[in-house]
Amino acid sequence: MHNDEKIVKWIWQRKEYPQFNYNKEKLSALISQIEYLRGVLDGYSKLFSKDDIRKIEIERLTDEAISTSLIEGEIFKRESVCSSLRKRLDKAFDARNDEYATAVSDSLVEIFIDCSLNREPLTLERLHGWHNCLFEHQYSKLYKVNVATFRTHDDMEVVSGAIGHEKVHYLAPPASLIDKDITRLLSYCNNSNENLYIKSAIAHLWFVIIHPYEDGNGRIARAITDYILAQGVTLTEFKLYSISTAINNDRIGYYDILDKTTNLFKNSEYDISPWIEWHLNTLKNAMQEGLKSIEYLVQKTKFWDRCREHSLNERQVKVLNKILDMGSENFEGGISTKKYISLTKVSKATAVRDIAQLVEFGCIEQIEGSSGRNVRYRVNVE
């Protein structure tokens, strides 16, 4: 039988679809680890003021918006996205004098605010609204995108490679099947009692399988993931981690596992357990990174509790806060005179004087083994 139409290659061509096969028992240990991390995140969140937590939430939402776009090769300036979020979420933000937010970043953050805070059932109208936010200007590179409407053509392929050497990674279902499939997916998102973490993985995969839009399917799939994960957070709060950042950190692995799951030549058992396991591990990584950010805030709070009595100048405070915000262990190479000059734009004499004062106050300490012209310092967070 050589007729290509008779070959069952793609996951949606199996007669069982969309009843997915996965081993839930195999995933139980991983889910327990995620539940533990969620509990630690929730516990930490109660240690800080609402203003401090809102700052963390804005940082994580900024990460989410930038990373989900970066996965698709679209780059947003961090200050633009952050300003757009602060306009909506920070009552102290001076939106009138803001120079960074753009119409495009404003539209992008609307998706994350809606999927994080709006607990109403997921509907077709909301999906189209999210899509409209992605493509308000209606173009993706050279091509005009049909916005807030599903594709009408059947040849929707996921392709990579140079012109003339393209490789087809996936062929989506015919357009005639989209409405029925989306209706079933929305019902699953709104009514299934499956564990939230597994549910978010399945919904993500299912939307990617349907591939209903001409463009933006990956970003909408990740927004659906965020919407489902938000069901486990209180109504006025955002999750304190960014799963899109964790996905972007393993972008090759992301596309590879999707390829292996949706191609039946590679997934002859019709088993999506490997995809769910990858998704859960990525979620665990995201939570662990979220915890690090909160731990940095704990370190920063303790540091300033100890050092606030010293009369530091604006330059010294700026450098210390920059290092504390990213975690002192992530400030590669430590503080040197050259780095201090680069961060503060002062003379060498001023930098040397500032650093010496910070050492005297016990705010920073010399890194063991560094000396002379190569002397380095680290923030004393003990």
MOGITA-V375039 format. One record per residue. OMEGA is omega in whole degrees, -180 to 180 (999 if undefined). NEAR is the number of other ideal C-beta (glycine too) atoms within 10 Angstrom. Layout:
BEGIN
OMEGA_NEAR ; OMEGA_NEAR
END
This chain:
BEGIN
-173_6 ; 179_5 ; -177_6 ; -178_7 ; -179_5 ; -178_7 ; 178_12 ; -175_13 ; -171_13 ; -171_17 ; -178_22 ; -180_20 ; 177_12 ; -177_15 ; 179_7 ; -177_9 ; 5_15 ; 171_17 ; -173_8 ; -180_20 ; 176_12 ; -177_18 ; -176_13 ; -178_12 ; -180_7 ; -175_11 ; -171_20 ; -179_11 ; -180_9 ; 178_18 ; 178_18 ; 178_10 ; 180_16 ; 178_20 ; 178_13 ; -180_12 ; 177_19 ; 179_21 ; 178_10 ; 177_14 ; 179_18 ; -180_14 ; 178_10 ; -175_19 ; -180_18 ; -179_7 ; -172_12 ; 176_16 ; 178_8 ; 180_10 ; 179_10 ; 179_15 ; 179_19 ; 176_18 ; 178_17 ; -180_20 ; 180_18 ; 177_20 ; -178_19 ; 176_22 ; 176_24 ; 176_25 ; -177_24 ; -177_28 ; -179_25 ; -175_24 ; -179_21 ; 177_29 ; -178_20 ; 177_16 ; -180_18 ; 178_16 ; 179_8 ; -173_15 ; 175_7 ; 174_21 ; -176_13 ; -177_14 ; 178_14 ; -179_22 ; -179_27 ; 179_24 ; 178_22 ; 178_29 ; -179_26 ; 177_22 ; -177_17 ; -168_16 ; -176_17 ; -176_16 ; -179_7 ; -175_7 ; 180_17 ; -176_9 ; -178_12 ; -177_6 ; 180_6 ; -179_14 ; -170_7 ; -177_14 ; 178_22 ; 177_14 ; -179_10 ; 179_16 ; 175_25 ; -180_18 ; -179_17 ; -176_25 ; 177_27 ; 179_17 ; -173_25 ; 175_28 ; -179_15 ; -176_18 ; 180_22 ; -173_20 ; -178_14 ; -176_13 ; 177_10 ; -180_8 ; 178_11 ; -176_21 ; 176_12 ; -180_14 ; 179_9 ; 177_19 ; 179_21 ; 177_16 ; 177_14 ; -180_25 ; 178_26 ; 178_17 ; 179_23 ; -171_25 ; -179_19 ; -179_15 ; 166_12 ; 179_11 ; 170_11 ; -171_15 ; -176_7 ; -166_5 ; 176_10 ; -178_11 ; 172_19 ; -171_15 ; 175_19 ; 175_18 ; -178_13 ; 179_18 ; 180_18 ; -178_10 ; -175_9 ; -172_12 ; 179_9 ; -178_19 ; 169_12 ; -170_18 ; 171_10 ; 178_11 ; -179_10 ; 179_7 ; -179_5 ; 180_5 ; -176_7 ; 175_11 ; -180_11 ; 180_11 ; -176_16 ; 172_21 ; -176_19 ; 179_23 ; 176_20 ; -178_12 ; -178_15 ; -178_9 ; -171_14 ; -175_19 ; -179_12 ; -179_12 ; -179_19 ; 178_17 ; 178_11 ; 179_13 ; 180_21 ; 178_18 ; 178_12 ; -179_18 ; -174_21 ; -169_12 ; -177_8 ; 177_14 ; 179_6 ; 174_14 ; -174_16 ; -176_18 ; 175_22 ; -180_19 ; -180_19 ; 179_27 ; -179_25 ; -180_22 ; 178_22 ; -179_25 ; -176_23 ; 180_23 ; 178_24 ; 178_21 ; -178_25 ; 179_23 ; -169_24 ; -176_25 ; 177_26 ; 178_20 ; 177_19 ; -176_21 ; 180_21 ; -179_23 ; 178_23 ; 178_25 ; -180_20 ; 174_24 ; 176_28 ; 176_24 ; 179_25 ; 180_23 ; -179_22 ; 180_25 ; 180_21 ; 179_22 ; 180_11 ; -179_13 ; -180_18 ; -168_9 ; -175_8 ; -176_7 ; 174_16 ; 177_23 ; -173_21 ; 178_22 ; -178_27 ; -180_26 ; 179_27 ; 177_25 ; 179_22 ; 177_23 ; -179_26 ; 178_18 ; 176_14 ; -175_15 ; 179_14 ; 178_7 ; 179_13 ; -179_18 ; -180_17 ; -178_13 ; 175_20 ; 179_21 ; -178_16 ; -178_14 ; -173_24 ; 180_24 ; -176_17 ; 173_17 ; 179_10 ; -178_10 ; -175_18 ; -180_9 ; -178_9 ; -175_17 ; -179_14 ; 179_23 ; 179_16 ; 177_15 ; -179_22 ; 179_28 ; 178_17 ; -179_20 ; 180_26 ; 177_20 ; 178_16 ; 177_21 ; 178_25 ; 178_19 ; 180_18 ; 180_27 ; 178_23 ; 177_15 ; 176_17 ; 178_26 ; 178_16 ; -179_15 ; 179_19 ; 178_21 ; 176_12 ; 177_20 ; 176_20 ; 179_13 ; -178_17 ; 180_20 ; 179_14 ; -180_13 ; -177_20 ; 172_15 ; -178_9 ; -171_15 ; -176_18 ; -179_9 ; -179_8 ; -179_13 ; 180_8 ; 177_19 ; -175_11 ; -180_8 ; -179_16 ; 179_21 ; -180_13 ; -178_13 ; -180_24 ; -180_21 ; 179_13 ; -179_11 ; -179_24 ; -179_20 ; -178_16 ; -176_13 ; -173_16 ; -179_19 ; -180_12 ; 178_10 ; -168_17 ; 176_6 ; 180_12 ; -179_18 ; 174_24 ; 177_18 ; -179_17 ; 179_12 ; -180_18 ; 178_21 ; -180_16 ; -177_11 ; -172_15 ; 180_17 ; 178_9 ; 178_15 ; 179_10 ; -178_11 ; 179_9 ; 179_15 ; 180_23 ; 180_14 ; 179_12 ; -178_20 ; -180_21 ; 179_10 ; 178_16 ; 176_23 ; -180_14 ; -179_10 ; -179_16 ; 179_12 ; 177_23 ; 179_23 ; -178_15 ; 177_15 ; -178_16 ; 178_8 ; 178_8 ; -178_15 ; 177_10 ; -180_5 ; -178_8 ; -179_10 ; -180_15 ; -179_17 ; 174_20 ; 178_18 ; 180_23 ; -176_16 ; -179_18 ; 999_9
END
